[in-house]
Amino acid sequence: MYDIYKKEKRILKKYFANYIGRVSVCADIWTDHWRMHSYLGVTCHYMDKAWTIQKRILAFRVFDDAHTADNIYKNMKIIFEEYKIESKIFSIGFDNASNNTAAIPALIELCKPYFNSKFFHQRCACHVLNLCDQKGLEILQAFIKPIKETLSYLWKHPNVMKA
């Protein structure tokens, strides 16, 4: 498997070295609270010569450093330079974390995007909606908790349902 990975990575690096279009990337950092490790995933989206949308995972790495804007920038820069796409990035999609947003000015300086960087930073709509949902559920918790407890009791005691 590792040999296949290395081969495909070489092919992708060669492809992007000669690619004349623009790409968009999405990045996410999350923590596995069970094993206490953080990870960085970076996905690249682009159009091939046949105008077919393509996507490739550029990186999936352990990211146990502090999630500061500077560390996010440094890791993204390494990945972009590895694939020679730093001057080809049209936009970056991040979740709404403040450290991601704080990394954007340095990434703009690195990537020099089109349109005076107006479209460069794209916030993940799903993440924003999830934050809204979580806040709403937090407010409704006083109502939800008794319902959950009642349902849990009924599931644990099937004889109650027969009565």
HUWO-V439617 format. One record per helix or strand of 3 or more residues. SS is the DSSP state (hx for helix, st for strand). FROM is the first residue (numbers start at 0). LEN is the number of residues. If there is no record, write none. Layout:
SS&FROM&LEN + SS&FROM&LEN
This chain:
hx&1&17 + st&22&10 + st&36&11 + st&52&10 + hx&68&15 + st&88&6 + hx&97&14 + hx&114&3 + st&120&3 + hx&124&32 + hx&157&5
